[in-house]
Amino acid sequence: MTNPAHVFAHALLAGALSMSIVSLIACDLAQPANDAQAPEPAQAPAGHVAAEAEPTTPTAAKPESTRAGRDNLPRGRSASPIVDGQYPTSYFPNTEILGADEMRITALGTGMPNQTKAAASISYLVELGNGDKFLFDVGSGSLANLFSLRPDFSKIDKVFASHLHVDHVGDFMPLHIASWLSGRYTPIHLYGPTGSRQELGTAAFVDGMRKGYAWDLETRTGALPDEGAQIEVHEFDYGQQNEVVYEANGVTVRSWPAIHSLDGSVSFSLEWNGLKYVFGGDTYPNKWYMQFATDADVASHECMLPPEAMAEYFGWDLYQATYVSTRIHTEPQAFGKVMSALQPRLAVGYHSVQSPENNAAIMDGVRKTYTGPLALARDLMVINVTKDDIVVRMAVVDEYVLPPDVSQAYKDAERTNEKSPSEETLKGKWKGYVPPPMSKKK
């Protein structure tokens, strides 16, 4: 890290809902880039204070034609490079070329198992300037936010599960099927930990999902690309300490144990091109995170409601709230202590419902023990990271956005063994309707 972080924070109004959510020590208002595809960016809200900082310029993005692994963009969209580090106030998906040396982290879900419309369960999308994309957890409800970005699903094929709670893997099978429908024609890969017993590990989870979704999967084979039906499981020892679980194309992902409800929870780090992102999963503050999350550019770690606020919000008694907040999760003051010790370029807290009163309770706790750069994540928060700058914004998406276009390779992928109901069932077709003729198969 050659320079201190130069962190930008922006907020916007989405419909009638205020999205003013980022609290940062160092912040500036970035100017909108010349982007013909995006509407006029929203202005920063009143009261947003810019601290003085020496300006820096991120590494310039290479033209799209020279970048490895160019994305398949939706029809009618073209992407432009960011010029002179001037990011639009908001992020409009598929309008920005990610710099060759840049990382983009998008919070797809930041809430609880009892999710809300504005706070799906946990998931983060990490995109790299080399074209690679990674999902860390895919909790219930997060898939809708992923689809709202209209990504190139041929590249959404690597998922890293921190543990097997529904709010961290509940959308894995919906992701598998929906991405198979939307451009992915190769196997999806799930990397996840063992459990204390075989039936509690990632391989057993996938085996159960295959059985539970057997009818669904059987009906789609033949109509969709054959290889896209496959799930490849990469199960690793939950107890391993900072060992490599993935390494390719200059990217290294490592895991280490987390302390949660049972053995079998882990945290991850992703390192590429001199940048480091840490995803904590769910955990009590632990020695492994303190050891292996050092030198993180962006360190994300859960930051649960403090016990009193949790008891009030969920209607629980204080004993249950204290157990959940401080024994199997991390409450705000503990989160602050972790980040004060680590001093990342940006600390990211998540795993709560950021209503105004909850946000105030969390922020008050964190700021008692940590004064560094901070973002309390909300769904569709976007973090751009270079070696010089970190830019935090919110994505602007259409609630009724269509899936992205598929590639020619998807259309040409082999499809065999088409399915049909039985002859006996087909005899039940109503003779009052005659379907149009089928087009010729290519």
C-alpha positions as CSV (number, residue, x, y, z in Angstrom):
1,M,0.0,0.0,0.0
2,T,1.9,3.0,-1.2
3,N,-0.5,5.7,0.1
4,P,-3.1,5.9,2.9
5,A,-6.6,5.1,1.7
6,H,-8.5,7.8,0.0
7,V,-12.0,6.7,0.8
8,F,-15.1,8.1,-0.9
9,A,-18.6,7.7,0.5
10,H,-21.8,8.4,-1.3
11,A,-25.5,7.9,-0.6
12,L,-28.7,8.1,-2.6
13,L,-32.4,8.0,-2.3
14,A,-33.9,4.8,-3.8
15,G,-37.6,5.5,-4.3
16,A,-38.9,6.9,-1.0
17,L,-36.4,5.0,1.0
18,S,-33.3,6.9,2.2
19,M,-30.1,5.0,1.6
20,S,-27.8,7.3,3.6
21,I,-25.8,4.6,5.3
22,V,-22.1,4.9,5.1
23,S,-20.0,6.3,7.9
24,L,-16.3,6.9,7.0
25,I,-13.5,8.7,8.6
26,A,-12.0,10.0,5.4
27,C,-14.4,10.9,2.6
28,D,-14.7,13.1,-0.6
29,L,-17.4,13.7,-3.0
30,A,-16.5,12.1,-6.4
31,Q,-17.6,13.9,-9.5
32,P,-19.7,12.0,-12.1
33,A,-17.9,10.5,-15.1
34,N,-18.9,11.2,-18.6
35,D,-21.3,8.2,-19.0
36,A,-23.9,8.4,-21.6
37,Q,-25.5,5.2,-20.4
38,A,-26.3,6.3,-16.8
39,P,-28.8,8.9,-15.6
40,E,-27.6,12.0,-13.9
41,P,-26.0,10.8,-10.6
42,A,-27.7,11.8,-7.3
43,Q,-26.0,14.5,-5.3
44,A,-24.6,13.7,-1.9
45,P,-27.0,14.4,1.0
46,A,-26.8,17.5,3.1
47,G,-24.5,17.2,6.0
48,H,-22.0,15.0,4.2
49,V,-18.7,16.3,5.2
50,A,-15.5,15.9,3.1
51,A,-12.3,15.6,5.1
52,E,-9.2,17.2,3.6
53,A,-7.0,14.6,1.9
54,E,-4.3,14.7,-0.7
55,P,-5.9,13.7,-4.1
56,T,-4.8,10.4,-5.7
57,T,-5.6,8.8,-9.0
58,P,-6.5,5.1,-9.4
59,T,-4.8,3.1,-12.1
60,A,-6.4,3.8,-15.4
61,A,-8.6,1.1,-16.8
62,K,-7.4,-0.6,-20.0
63,P,-9.8,-0.4,-23.0
64,E,-12.3,-3.2,-23.0
65,S,-10.9,-4.8,-26.2
66,T,-7.5,-5.4,-24.5
67,R,-8.8,-6.8,-21.2
68,A,-8.7,-10.6,-20.7
69,G,-12.1,-12.2,-20.2
70,R,-14.4,-9.4,-21.4
71,D,-17.9,-9.6,-20.1
72,N,-20.9,-10.4,-22.2
73,L,-22.9,-7.1,-21.7
74,P,-26.7,-6.8,-22.0
75,R,-28.1,-5.4,-25.2
76,G,-28.1,-1.6,-25.4
77,R,-25.3,-1.3,-22.8
78,S,-21.7,-0.2,-23.4
79,A,-19.1,0.3,-20.7
80,S,-16.6,3.1,-20.3
81,P,-13.4,3.4,-18.3
82,I,-13.3,5.6,-15.2
83,V,-11.2,8.7,-16.0
84,D,-8.9,10.4,-13.5
85,G,-10.4,8.5,-10.6
86,Q,-13.7,10.4,-11.0
87,Y,-16.4,7.8,-10.2
88,P,-20.1,8.6,-10.7
89,T,-21.8,9.2,-7.3
90,S,-23.8,6.0,-7.8
91,Y,-22.9,2.7,-9.5
92,F,-24.9,1.9,-12.7
93,P,-24.3,-1.8,-13.5
94,N,-22.6,-2.6,-16.9
95,T,-21.6,1.0,-17.5
96,E,-18.1,1.0,-16.1
97,I,-15.1,-0.9,-17.2
98,L,-13.3,-2.3,-14.2
99,G,-9.7,-1.2,-14.2
100,A,-7.1,-3.9,-15.0
101,D,-5.7,-3.5,-11.5
102,E,-9.0,-3.0,-9.7
103,M,-11.3,-5.0,-7.5
104,R,-15.0,-4.4,-7.1
105,I,-16.9,-5.8,-4.1
106,T,-20.7,-5.7,-4.1
107,A,-22.8,-6.5,-1.0
108,L,-25.7,-8.7,-2.3
109,G,-27.1,-9.5,1.1
110,T,-26.2,-8.0,4.5
111,G,-29.1,-8.9,6.8
112,M,-30.4,-11.7,8.9
113,P,-32.1,-15.1,8.4
114,N,-35.5,-13.4,8.9
115,Q,-34.7,-11.2,5.9
116,T,-36.5,-8.0,4.8
117,K,-37.0,-6.6,1.3
118,A,-34.1,-4.2,1.9
119,A,-31.9,-6.7,3.7
120,A,-31.4,-10.1,2.1
121,S,-29.2,-12.7,3.8
122,I,-25.5,-12.7,3.5
123,S,-23.7,-12.6,0.1
124,Y,-20.8,-10.7,-1.5
125,L,-19.8,-10.6,-5.1
126,V,-16.1,-9.9,-5.8
127,E,-15.1,-8.9,-9.4
128,L,-11.5,-8.5,-10.5
129,G,-9.8,-6.6,-13.3
130,N,-8.7,-9.9,-14.9
131,G,-12.3,-10.9,-15.5
132,D,-12.7,-13.3,-12.7
133,K,-15.8,-13.3,-10.4
134,F,-16.4,-14.9,-7.0
135,L,-19.3,-15.2,-4.7
136,F,-18.7,-15.4,-0.9
137,D,-21.9,-17.0,0.6
138,V,-25.2,-16.9,-1.2
139,G,-27.8,-16.5,1.5
140,S,-31.6,-16.6,1.1
141,G,-32.9,-13.6,-0.9
142,S,-29.5,-12.5,-2.2
143,L,-30.1,-13.9,-5.7
144,A,-32.5,-11.1,-6.6
145,N,-29.8,-8.5,-6.0
146,L,-27.3,-10.5,-8.0
147,F,-29.7,-10.6,-11.0
148,S,-30.4,-6.9,-10.6
149,L,-26.8,-6.3,-11.6
150,R,-27.3,-8.3,-14.9
151,P,-23.9,-9.9,-14.7
152,D,-22.3,-12.3,-17.2
153,F,-23.5,-15.5,-15.7
154,S,-21.0,-17.6,-17.7
155,K,-18.5,-16.3,-15.2
156,I,-20.6,-16.7,-12.1
157,D,-19.4,-20.2,-11.4
158,K,-17.4,-20.1,-8.1
159,V,-19.1,-19.9,-4.7
160,F,-17.3,-20.0,-1.4
161,A,-19.5,-21.0,1.6
162,S,-18.4,-19.9,5.0
163,H,-20.8,-22.3,6.7
164,L,-24.1,-24.0,6.0
165,H,-26.7,-21.8,7.7
166,V,-29.6,-20.9,5.4
167,D,-28.8,-17.3,5.6
168,H,-25.4,-18.1,4.0
169,V,-26.2,-20.9,1.5
170,G,-30.0,-20.7,1.1
171,D,-29.9,-19.4,-2.4
172,F,-27.2,-21.8,-3.7
173,M,-29.6,-24.1,-5.5
174,P,-31.7,-21.2,-6.9
175,L,-28.4,-19.7,-8.1
176,H,-27.4,-23.0,-9.7
177,I,-30.6,-23.3,-11.6
178,A,-31.1,-19.6,-12.4
179,S,-27.6,-19.1,-13.7
180,W,-27.9,-22.3,-15.8
181,L,-31.0,-20.7,-17.4
182,S,-29.2,-17.3,-17.8
183,G,-25.9,-18.0,-19.6
184,R,-23.8,-20.5,-17.5
185,Y,-23.0,-23.5,-19.6
186,T,-20.2,-25.0,-17.5
187,P,-20.3,-26.6,-14.0
188,I,-20.8,-24.5,-10.9
189,H,-18.2,-24.9,-8.3
190,L,-18.9,-24.8,-4.5
191,Y,-16.0,-24.5,-2.1
192,G,-17.0,-25.2,1.5
193,P,-15.8,-26.7,4.8
194,T,-16.2,-30.1,6.3
195,G,-18.2,-30.5,9.4
196,S,-17.5,-32.2,12.7
197,R,-19.3,-35.2,11.2
198,Q,-19.6,-36.2,7.5
199,E,-23.3,-35.4,7.3
200,L,-22.6,-31.8,8.5
201,G,-20.1,-31.0,5.7
202,T,-20.5,-29.2,2.3
203,A,-20.5,-32.5,0.3
204,A,-23.4,-33.8,2.3
205,F,-25.2,-30.5,1.8
206,V,-24.9,-30.7,-1.9
207,D,-25.9,-34.4,-2.0
208,G,-29.0,-33.5,-0.1
209,M,-29.8,-30.6,-2.4
210,R,-29.4,-32.8,-5.5
211,K,-31.9,-35.2,-4.0
212,G,-34.3,-32.5,-2.9
213,Y,-34.2,-30.8,-6.3
214,A,-34.1,-34.0,-8.4
215,W,-37.4,-33.4,-10.2
216,D,-36.4,-29.8,-11.0
217,L,-33.0,-30.8,-12.3
218,E,-34.4,-33.7,-14.3
219,T,-36.9,-31.6,-16.1
220,R,-34.3,-29.1,-17.3
221,T,-31.7,-31.4,-18.7
222,G,-31.9,-31.6,-22.4
223,A,-33.5,-28.1,-22.7
224,L,-30.4,-26.5,-21.1
225,P,-26.6,-27.1,-21.6
226,D,-25.6,-30.5,-20.3
227,E,-22.5,-29.4,-18.5
228,G,-24.3,-26.5,-16.7
229,A,-26.3,-29.1,-14.8
230,Q,-23.2,-30.2,-12.9
231,I,-22.2,-29.2,-9.4
232,E,-18.5,-29.7,-8.5
233,V,-17.9,-29.7,-4.8
234,H,-14.5,-28.8,-3.3
235,E,-14.7,-29.7,0.4
236,F,-11.8,-28.7,2.6
237,D,-10.9,-29.2,6.3
238,Y,-12.7,-26.6,8.3
239,G,-9.8,-26.7,10.8
240,Q,-7.0,-25.8,8.3
241,Q,-5.3,-22.5,9.1
242,N,-4.7,-20.1,6.2
243,E,-4.4,-22.9,3.7
244,V,-5.1,-22.4,0.0
245,V,-8.6,-23.6,-1.1
246,Y,-8.4,-22.0,-4.6
247,E,-5.5,-20.8,-6.8
248,A,-5.8,-19.8,-10.4
249,N,-5.2,-16.9,-12.8
250,G,-3.2,-15.0,-10.1
251,V,-5.9,-15.3,-7.5
252,T,-5.4,-17.1,-4.2
253,V,-8.3,-17.8,-1.7
254,R,-7.4,-19.1,1.7
255,S,-9.5,-20.3,4.7
256,W,-9.2,-20.5,8.5
257,P,-11.5,-21.5,11.3
258,A,-14.3,-19.3,12.6
259,I,-16.1,-19.7,16.0
260,H,-19.8,-20.0,15.5
261,S,-22.7,-22.3,16.4
262,L,-20.8,-25.6,15.7
263,D,-17.5,-26.6,14.3
264,G,-17.5,-26.2,10.5
265,S,-17.5,-22.4,10.1
266,V,-14.7,-20.6,8.3
267,S,-13.5,-17.2,7.1
268,F,-11.8,-16.5,3.8
269,S,-9.2,-14.2,2.3
270,L,-8.9,-13.4,-1.4
271,E,-5.6,-12.0,-2.7
272,W,-4.9,-10.8,-6.2
273,N,-2.6,-8.2,-7.7
274,G,-1.4,-6.9,-4.4
275,L,-5.0,-6.4,-3.1
276,K,-6.5,-8.4,-0.2
277,Y,-10.2,-8.8,0.7
278,V,-11.2,-10.7,3.8
279,F,-14.7,-12.2,4.3
280,G,-15.3,-13.2,7.9
281,G,-18.5,-15.2,7.6
282,D,-20.1,-15.6,11.0
283,T,-17.8,-15.6,13.9
284,Y,-17.0,-14.7,17.5
285,P,-13.7,-12.6,17.5
286,N,-10.9,-15.1,17.2
287,K,-7.2,-15.4,17.0
288,W,-7.1,-16.7,13.4
289,Y,-8.9,-13.7,12.0
290,M,-6.5,-11.4,13.9
291,Q,-3.6,-13.3,12.5
292,F,-4.6,-13.9,8.9
293,A,-6.7,-10.8,8.1
294,T,-3.6,-8.6,8.6
295,D,-2.7,-6.2,5.7
296,A,-6.3,-6.4,4.4
297,D,-7.4,-3.6,2.1
298,V,-11.0,-4.4,2.9
299,A,-11.8,-6.4,6.0
300,S,-15.4,-7.5,6.3
301,H,-16.6,-8.9,9.6
302,E,-20.0,-9.4,11.0
303,C,-21.2,-6.6,13.3
304,M,-24.4,-7.8,15.0
305,L,-26.8,-5.7,17.0
306,P,-25.8,-5.2,20.7
307,P,-27.9,-7.3,23.1
308,E,-30.3,-4.7,24.3
309,A,-31.1,-3.5,20.8
310,M,-31.4,-7.1,19.6
311,A,-33.8,-8.0,22.3
312,E,-36.0,-4.9,21.5
313,Y,-35.9,-5.5,17.8
314,F,-36.8,-9.2,17.8
315,G,-38.9,-9.3,20.9
316,W,-36.5,-11.7,22.6
317,D,-35.6,-11.9,26.3
318,L,-32.2,-10.4,27.1
319,Y,-30.6,-13.8,27.8
320,Q,-31.2,-15.1,24.2
321,A,-30.2,-11.8,22.7
322,T,-26.9,-11.7,24.7
323,Y,-26.1,-15.3,23.7
324,V,-26.7,-14.6,20.0
325,S,-25.0,-11.2,19.9
326,T,-21.9,-12.0,22.1
327,R,-21.3,-15.7,22.1
328,I,-21.8,-17.0,18.5
329,H,-21.6,-13.6,16.7
330,T,-19.7,-10.3,17.2
331,E,-21.4,-7.3,18.8
332,P,-20.4,-3.7,17.7
333,Q,-17.8,-2.9,20.4
334,A,-16.1,-6.2,19.8
335,F,-16.1,-5.5,16.0
336,G,-14.5,-2.2,16.8
337,K,-11.8,-3.8,18.9
338,V,-11.0,-6.2,16.0
339,M,-10.7,-3.4,13.5
340,S,-8.7,-1.2,15.8
341,A,-6.1,-4.0,16.1
342,L,-6.1,-4.8,12.4
343,Q,-6.3,-1.3,10.9
344,P,-7.5,-2.2,7.4
345,R,-7.9,0.4,4.8
346,L,-11.6,-0.1,5.1
347,A,-13.6,-2.0,7.8
348,V,-17.0,-3.3,6.6
349,G,-19.6,-4.4,9.1
350,Y,-22.6,-6.5,8.2
351,H,-25.2,-9.0,9.4
352,S,-27.9,-6.8,10.8
353,V,-31.0,-4.9,9.7
354,Q,-30.0,-1.3,9.2
355,S,-33.1,0.5,10.3
356,P,-32.4,4.0,11.7
357,E,-32.5,2.9,15.3
358,N,-30.4,-0.2,14.7
359,N,-27.9,1.7,12.7
360,A,-27.5,4.2,15.6
361,A,-27.1,1.4,18.1
362,I,-24.4,-0.3,16.0
363,M,-22.6,2.9,15.1
364,D,-22.5,4.0,18.7
365,G,-21.0,0.7,19.8
366,V,-18.4,0.6,17.1
367,R,-17.2,4.2,17.6
368,K,-16.5,3.5,21.2
369,T,-13.7,1.2,20.2
370,Y,-12.8,2.1,16.6
371,T,-12.2,5.4,14.8
372,G,-10.9,4.3,11.4
373,P,-12.5,4.1,8.0
374,L,-15.8,2.3,8.3
375,A,-18.8,1.2,6.2
376,L,-21.8,-0.4,7.7
377,A,-23.0,-2.5,4.7
378,R,-26.4,-2.4,3.1
379,D,-27.6,-4.4,0.2
380,L,-26.1,-3.2,-3.1
381,M,-23.3,-1.2,-1.6
382,V,-20.4,-1.2,-4.0
383,I,-16.8,-0.9,-3.1
384,N,-14.1,-0.2,-5.7
385,V,-10.6,-0.9,-4.6
386,T,-7.3,0.0,-6.1
387,K,-3.8,0.3,-4.5
388,D,-4.4,4.0,-4.1
389,D,-8.2,4.5,-3.5
390,I,-11.2,2.9,-2.0
391,V,-14.6,4.2,-3.3
392,V,-17.9,3.3,-1.6
393,R,-21.2,3.9,-3.4
394,M,-24.6,2.4,-3.8
395,A,-25.8,0.6,-7.0
396,V,-28.9,1.9,-8.8
397,V,-30.9,-1.0,-10.3
398,D,-34.3,-1.6,-11.9
399,E,-36.6,-3.7,-9.9
400,Y,-38.0,-5.3,-13.1
401,V,-34.7,-5.8,-14.8
402,L,-34.5,-8.6,-17.3
403,P,-31.8,-11.4,-17.2
404,P,-28.7,-10.6,-19.2
405,D,-28.3,-11.8,-22.8
406,V,-26.6,-15.2,-23.2
407,S,-23.5,-15.8,-25.3
408,Q,-23.2,-17.7,-28.5
409,A,-21.2,-20.3,-26.7
410,Y,-24.2,-20.9,-24.4
411,K,-26.5,-21.2,-27.4
412,D,-24.1,-23.7,-29.0
413,A,-23.5,-25.8,-25.9
414,E,-24.5,-29.4,-26.2
415,R,-28.0,-30.4,-25.1
416,T,-29.0,-34.1,-25.0
417,N,-31.7,-36.3,-23.5
418,E,-34.7,-34.0,-23.9
419,K,-37.6,-34.8,-21.4
420,S,-41.3,-35.2,-21.9
421,P,-44.3,-36.3,-19.9
422,S,-45.5,-39.9,-20.4
423,E,-47.7,-40.9,-23.3
424,E,-50.5,-41.5,-20.9
425,T,-50.2,-37.9,-19.6
426,L,-49.9,-36.5,-23.1
427,K,-53.3,-38.0,-24.0
428,G,-54.7,-35.3,-21.7
429,K,-53.9,-32.4,-24.0
430,W,-56.9,-30.2,-24.7
431,K,-57.8,-30.5,-28.4
432,G,-59.1,-26.9,-28.4
433,Y,-55.6,-25.6,-28.7
434,V,-53.0,-26.3,-31.4
435,P,-49.5,-24.9,-30.7
436,P,-47.5,-23.1,-33.4
437,P,-44.9,-25.3,-35.2
438,M,-41.5,-25.6,-33.6
439,S,-38.6,-23.8,-35.3
440,K,-35.7,-25.9,-36.7
441,K,-33.1,-26.9,-34.1
442,K,-29.7,-25.4,-34.8
